[in-house]
Amino acid sequence: GGVEQGSHSYYFHLVDRLLHAIVTAFTYPVSLYVFRHYRVQNIVSIKQEDEGMPLYFPVRIAALSVGLLFAAHPVHCEAVANTTGRAEVLCAFFYFVGFCVYAKIGAGISLNGISTSVSSATFTKSIVGVIILLVFTMASMLSKEHGITLPIMVGVWDAYAGTNTSFVELWTLFQRSHARKKQCLLFIFRMVMLLIGCLSICIWRLSKNGESNPDFVCDQNPAACEPNRLYRFFHFSFLWCFNFWLLLFPSQLSPDWSGNAIPLLGEHWATDARFPACILLWYVLIFFLVQSATCAIRKPFRKEGDEGDEDCDAYGLERRTLVTSFVWMLLPFTMSSNLFVYVGFVVADRTLYLPSFGYCLLLVESFFFLIYRICYKKETNLKLNHAKALLVATTIMGAYISKQQVQTERWSKAVLIWGEAYRVNAQGCLTPREYGMSLVNAERNRDAIKVLTRNEREELYTSLHTTHRFAHRHNAPREQDTKILAVTRLESRIHDRFKLVTALGNIGECDRALSLIDETFNWIYQNENDLSKELQDTNAKNKAYFFVAKSRCASILTEMAQNAYAAIEARPNFPYSYNYAATVSDLLHNVKNQGLDPNDVKVLRTLNEDGQGSQLSFALMQKK
């Protein structure tokens, strides 16, 4: 699915897909650099001379598999099919290019003979490589904040795969051969440059934030406003698990996970069915940290003075590759994980675009490991096992591609994507109102009324439920917090109310619509004095919107014209009300040209056969 070529947004979507294709192409060289030391036979205790067993892990096949999996993963649909997600794709593009430049120039690792190549880095190349990397770090960070993790990512890769060193080796550096000592000294030099450069970029970026923290309504991320630190920690832990589940099994994708979409893991955490997932997460993270520390400390060579990798501790190399892949998944995700700063969302599919590459690395490594574990045991049918492995791989890719196509088709139409979001998660802050409006635009007004009416009831409950937590989050005077929340809630309810009265007017239920319009005008006028200058213009637009809605529900032509002109007076030069008033003015002019009195022209509404809309007509009232 996609956008038709006649649409004005066609070329925007075309560029997005081309960017995704370019990023996918870069996953191949990046995967080669990550997999450069990965060998399987040492893990599964298979002898080199066993028939049919390749010496090295099939690096290029694995790298190609990662690229195919990355290209087809359904979680990328929001970042690629939705133009506002372009920032994620651009961030990944600069991230991958910067990594490849550093690996090629800074670390001096060639893709030719990737499994056996030795670093050809020099002092000059190291400087050039790091400088170029920091430029791409800046570009990636300006696209999306998690781009700042690029220097850390290349540092981990250089230590575990590029230079392939450890603290033990660096401590005994001067006992090494001249060539190896040079490689390690250059590695230390690059790490110092990366540290200085990364800190400089961070300081510059933080200076642009000003002295205040980012402000957001608690509905966007309720756990961030939870006063109990333990509950907050439990819930954020579960969100990490939830994000990984979206990567592993992306059956339920939604553009909106805000509000109560994922209930807080609060005071009943001990009996909550989700809590075991948190325990599993903590175990995996602790295991990962232990393995990372072991790789960083353990000597990577079997004997003193080795300069190449052919005599390396093979199990240590595989472990280093797995750790590096895990870092690829974990590190870019940390900036949107509420670990360092609270973010304005609960879960967002688009933020998994770059971390999904690490997931693809891990999945391919696990799959190839299982293939070798099963296929190369003695007395097994290799052809049959290969066929089974191919069937499993094809099934996984087929499922991902199928889901991706369906999700991309949904993103081509608002009513489809928000309808799916409403099915998956009707508790989101944006989902009901966006789905309701998309139903109105699709001329399914009666369906929209059901959705918007339910949303209005839940909005009232949510506004009462979150007032205290809003005040706690910002550590500001309670009165000020209450006023901010009240204004925010009011604006939200007014916008939702306009969508509802529009739907009611479209099917001719004007009595109910007019009652809601009058109530809304009371809200607007009662809070007019509490608004800041920035919100006064918004308030004027709200008046214009509802005068137009009232005009559409008028019973006579004169009343329709009066409300249309009132909309212009409420907010002059507002295209929405101006264009509507121009249409009513033309109609009024035609009536007068025919010698008719507008007070005698009655507005009639005839319901369509499907009950989802009505037709407007005019008739002369019979005079008594």
N, C-alpha and C positions, 0 to 999 in steps of 0.2 A: 504494500500500500504506500501511498504517498500523496503528494500535492500535484494537482493537474498543472500542465505546462502553461495554461492560460492564467493561472493564479499569479498575483504579484509577488507571492512569497516563494515561488518555484525555485528561483536561483539561490535564495538563502538556503533552502533545504538541499539543493544540489551541492553547494559548497560544504555544508555540514557532512554530507555523505563522502565527498572527496577527502575531507580532512580525516574522517574515520578510516578511510581506505589507506591513507598515508601513514597514520598512526599504526594501523594493523601491519603494514609492511615493515615498520621499524621494530615490531616485536620479534622479527626473525633474527636480526643481528644482536639485539639485546639478549635474547634467549641463548644464542650461541655463547655469548660472554659469560652468562650465568652457568651454563652447563659445561663449560670448557674442561672441567676436571672430573665430570661425573662418569664413573665406571660401575657397572653392575655386578660383574662376576665375583668381585671380592666380597660383596655383601651376601650373596646367596651361596657362597662357598662352591663355586663352579671352577673347575680347573681350566686353564687357558687352552689346553690341548683338546678339550671336549669338542667333538665334531659339531659344527654348525654354530659355535658360540663365538661371536665377534669379540675382539680384544677390548674395544671401547664401547661405552654406551653410545647408541646411534644418535649422536648429538644433532645432526642436521635434520633427521626425521623428527626428533623430539621438538626442535625449534619450530619446524613447519607445523607440527601439531598444535603447539601453543598459539601460533598465529591464527590457525583455522578456528580454534576454540574461542579465542579473543574476538574474532570477527563475528562469530555467530552468537555470542552470549546475549540472552534477552535483556539482561539488566542494563545494557547500553542503550536501549531504545529511547529512554528519556533524554539522555545526553545528546543523542544523534538526531532523532526524529523531531525533538523539540528545539527550536532555534536558540532559546535562552540557555540551553545546555552547552552551547558552543565553548563556553569558558572552560569546561571540563576537558573537552577534546583538545583545545589549544594548550592547556596546561600539560596534558599527557604528551603532546607533540614536542614541546620544548623540553620536557623531562627526558624523553627517549633520545632526542637528538643530542642533548647535553651529555647524557650518559655515554653514548657511542663515541662522541668526540673525546671525552676524557679517557675512555678505555683505549681508543686507538692512538691518540697523541700523548696524553698525559702519562698513562700507564704503559704505553708502547706495546700493546697486545694486538697481534695481527689475527684477522679472521681466517687467514690461510693456515691450514693445519692447526686449527683452534685448540685441539686437545693437547698438542705438544709444543706449541709456540712458547718461546721464552721472551721476557720483557726486553724491549730494545729502547727503553726510556733513557733520556738524558736530562741534564739539568735544564737546558733550554726548552726541550719538549714538555717537561713537567710544568714549567712556568706558563707556557702557552696553553697547555691543556687545561690547567686550573683556571686561568683567566677566562678562556672561552666558556668553560663550565659555569663560572659565576655569572657570565652574561646571560646564558640560557636559564640559570636559576632565577635571575631577576625577571626574565620574560615569563617563565612558568609561574612564578609567584604573583606577578601582576595579572595573570590570567585567573589564577585561583590560589588561595593561600597555601595549600599543601605543596605547592611547588618549592617552598623553602626547604623541604626535606631532601632535595636532590643532593646537596653536598654530603649529607649524612649517608644517603644511599650509596653513593659511589665510594665513600670511605669504607663502609662495610664490605662492599664487593671487592675493593682493592686489597683489603686485609685478608679476606677469606678465599678469594679466587684469583685476583689479578696478580699482586705480588706474592700472595699465599704465605703470609708470615704469622707470627704470634709474639706474645710478650716474652716468652722464653727465648726465642731466637733473637729478638731485639736486645734483650738483656745481655746475651752472650755474643753480640754482633761482631766484636773484634776477634773472635775466635773462628770466624767464617772465612771462606775464600774471598779473594779480592772482588770477583764478579758478583758474588752473592751479597757482600758487604755494600757494594755500590747500589744494588737494587734496593736494599733495605734502607739505606740512607736517603735515597730519592723518595722512597715511600714515606719516611718520616717528614721530609721536606714538604711533600704534597699534603700530608695531613695537617701540618701547621698552617699552610696557605689556605686550605679548605676551612679550617677552624676560624681563622681571622676573617676570611671573606664571608662566611656564613653569619658570624656574629655581627659584622658590619651591616649586612643586608637586614638582619633582624632588627638592629637598633634603628636603622633608617625607617624601616616599615612601621615599627612601633611609634616612632616620632610623629608619623602621619595620623595616628589615631587620636591625638589630643590627650587631654587629661581624664576624660570621662570614658567609662566602659560602654560597649554597645548596649542599646536598650531594646527590649522586645517585650511583647505581651506574653504572659505565661502560657496562653493557649498554644503558642508556637512550640514550646518545649516545657511542658508542665513539670517534669522532673527537676529542671533547673531551679524551680521556685519551691521545691519541697524543703521545708525547714529541717527535717531529720536527715542528718548526713548519712546514717547507715542505710536508710531506705533509698536515698539518692544513689549511693554506691551500688546497691543491689540492682536498682533499675537500669542504671547505665551499663552494668555488667550484662544484663539481659539484652540490652540494645546491641551490644557487640555481637552476642550470639545470633540475634535476629538478622543483623546485617550479613553475617556469614551464611545463614540459612538462605537468604535471598540469592547469594552467589551459588550455593550448592543446589538449591531446588527452587528456581525462580518461577513458581507457579502462580503466585499472587503478587503482582506488581501494581503499584498505585502512585500517582503523582502527588498524593497528599497523605502523610502519616502524622499530621499534627493533632493537637487536642487529645482526646481520649481514645484515639485509634489503637494505641497500645496501652492498656491500663497500667497504672503505677504498681510496681511490686513493693507494696507498703507494709503495714503492720502485720499482715497475715503471711509474711514471706515464708515462714517455716512450712506452711501447708500449701503454698502455691506450687502448682504443677510445673511452673517455669524455673523454680529455684535450682533443681538439679542441673539445668543447662548452665547456670552461673558457676556451680561447683566444677563442672567439666571445663569451663573456660579458664578458671583460675588454675586448674591442674595443667592444662595445656600451656598457659603462659609461663608458669613456673618451670615446667619441663623445657620450654623453649629458652628461657633465661639460663638454665643450667647448661643446656647444650651449647648456647652461644658463648658462655663463659669458658666452657671446656675447650671449645674451638679456639678461643682467643688465647688461652694459656698453654694448651698442649703443643708440644713441639711438632711441627708438620713434617719433619724429615726423619728417616729411619737411622741415618748415620751422619756423622759430622762432615761438613764440607760439601754436601750435595748441592749442586747448582740447578739442576733440572727438576722435573716433576716425576720422572719415570720411577724413582725409588721412594716416592712419598708414601706416607701411611694412607693406604687406599680408603680404609673405613673413615678416617678423618676427613679426607677429601669429599666423600659423599655426604658426610654430615655437614660439612661447611656449605656444600651446595644447597642442601635442604634448609639450612638456617638462612642463607642468602635469599632463597625463594620466599621463605616465611616473612622476612623483613620487607620484601617487595610488596607483600600483601598488607602488612601491619603498619609500616611507617607512613605511607601517604594517607592512611585512614585516620591516624591519630589527630590530625588537625580538625576533623569533623566528628570526633568521638566524645566530645565534652571533657576530655582529659586535661587540657590546658586552659581552655576557655569555653564557656557555654555558647552553644550555637543556636540559631533561631529556627531550628527544626528538630523533629524527633528522629526520623529516618528519611533519607532522600536517595532514591535509586541512582540519581545522577552522580552522587559523590562516590559511588563504587566503581566508577569508570576506570580510574587508574589502579586502585587496589585489586581490581579483578584480574589484572595481569599477573600479580603474585599468586592468586588463586589458580589461574591457568597453569602456571609453572608447577605448582604443587600437585595439581590433578594429573598432569602429564607424567611427572616423575613417579607418582604412585602407580599409575597405570602401567608404565613400562617396568617398574619393579615387579609388579604382580605377573606380568607376562613372562619375565625371565624366571621368576620364582616357580611358575607352573610349567612353562614350556620346556625348560632345560633340566628337569629332573630325569633321572635314568628310567628307562623302560616306559616312556610316555610317547604318545602319538603326536609328533610335532605338528604335522599338517592339521590335525583335528584341533589342537590347542590354538594354533595360529588362526584358524577359522573362527573359533569361539572368541578370541580376543578382538578380531576384526568385527565380529557381530556386535560385541559390547560397545566398541568405539563408535560404530555406525549408529547404534541406537542412541547413544548419548548425543552425538552431533545432530542426528535427525530430530530428537526432542528439542534441542536448543534452537535449531533453525526454524522448526515449526512454531515454537512459542515466539520467536523473534518476529516472524512474519505476521502473526496475529496481532502482536503488540504494536508493531509499526503501522498496521492498518488502523488500529484504534487511535493512534496518535494523529492520523490524517483528518479526523473529525472530532470536534469537541464533545458531541453527544455520545460518541463511542468510548472515548477515553475516560470521561467523567462518569459514564454509566458503569464501566468496569470498576472504577474507583469506588463508586457507591455500593457495588455488589461486594467488593472485597472489604471495604472499610467505610461504613456509613457514618462513623463517629468523627471523622476528620473535620477540622474547622472550615476548610475550603470546599470539601467535596459536595455537601448538600447544596450550597448556594451556587457553585459552578455548574453542577449537574442540572439544577433547576433552571438556571439561565440558558444553558445549552438546549434544554427541552423547549423553552420559550422560543428560542431562535429557530428550532427545528419544527415549530408550529405544533408542538405537542403540549398545549397549555394545560389541559386537565391533568396530565401526568405531572407536569411541573408544579401544579398547586399542591398535590399530595406531598411532594418532596419538600417544597418551601414552607408549607404549614408545619410539618414535623420539625424542620430546622428552626423555625421561630420559637417553638416550645422549648427545644433543647438549648437554644441560645439564652433564653431567660434563666434556665437552671444553671448553665455554665457561668453566667455573669455573677450569680450569687455565690457560686462555689469557689471561684478563684480570686475573690477580692483580697482576702487575707494573705494568700501566698504571693500575690503581686507586691504587696507592701513589704513583705519580708525579703523578697529578692533584691530590691533596690536600696534597702537600708536608708530610706528617705522618710520624712514626716508622713504619718498616716493620712492626714488630710489631703496632702498634695497627691499622694499615690491614689487615693480614692477618686480625686477629681480627674486625674489622668485616665484612670480605668473607666470612669463614667463616660468621659468624652469618647474614648476609643470604642466602648461598647455601643454608645449611641450611634456613632457613624456606621458601625457594622450593621446594627439593626435597621437603620434607615435604608442602607443599600439593599439589604435583604427584603425589606418591606416593599421597596420599589419594584423588585422583580416579581413579588407576589401580586401586587395590585395590577401590574402589567398583564400577567397571566389571567387574572380574574376579568379584567377589561376585555381581553381578547376573546373570551368565551361568553361575554355579555352579562356576567354576574356583577353588574355595576353597583347594586345596592351594597353588597359586601365590600366591594372595592372602595366606594366613597366613604364608608364608615372607617376603614383602615387609613384612608388618605387624611381625613379630618383628625384622626388620632395622631398621625405622624406630624401634621402641621403643629399640633400642640407641643410635641416633643421639640420641634425645631425652634419655636418661638420661646419656650420656657428656658432653653439652654443657650439662647443667642448671646447673652451677656457674659457667659463663662468661656467663650471661645477666644483663642488667640488670633492674631492677625492672619496667621497662616491658614487657620481653619475657617475664617470668615468667608473666604472665597468658596471653599467647599460647601459651606452652609448655604450660600447663595445659589450654587449649582443644585443642591438638594431641593431648594424651593422651586427652581425652574423645572426639575424633573417631575415633581409631584403636581405642579400646575398643569403640565402637559398630560400627566395621567388623569387628572381631574377633567381636563378638557375632553379627553377621549371617552369619558363616561358621561358627558353632558347629555341632557335629554332634548335640548333645542339648540339650533345653530348659533343663536346669539350667545348663549352660555358657553358654547364651545369656543367661540372667538374671544370672549372676555378672559377666559382662563389661559388661552394661548398667548394673548397680549400680556397678561400678568406674568407669564413665564419669562418674557423678554425683559420686563421691568425688574424682575427679581435678579436676573443675571444678564445684563446687556452683552452683546457680541458673543453669545454662547451658541455655537453652531447647531447643537441639538435642538434647542428651543426656537432658534431663529428659523431653521428650515421647516420645522413643524408649523410655526406661525405663518410662514409664507404660504404653505399649502392651504391652511384654513382661510387665509386672506383671499386667495384666488377663488376659493369656493364661495366665500361671502360676496365677493365682487360679481361672480356669475349670477348668484341669486338676485342681487339688486338690479343687475342689467335686465333681468327678466320681469322686473316690476314687482317682485315679491318682497314681503316683509320677513327678514330673518327670524323675527319672533314667532312667525307662523310655521317655520320649517322644523319639523320634528325629526330627531335622529333615531333610526331604527336599527336593530341588530338581529340578524338571523343566524341561528346556530347551524354550523355545518353538519353533514350527515355523520361524520365520525366523532362529533362532539368535542373536537380539539381546537376549534376556532369558530369565528363568526364573521359574517359579511355585513358591512356598513351600508345603509341606504337612508334616503331622506324622503319625507312625505309632508304634504301640507296638512296642518291641523284643521279640523272642521270647526268653523266658528258657530257659536250658538246664536 
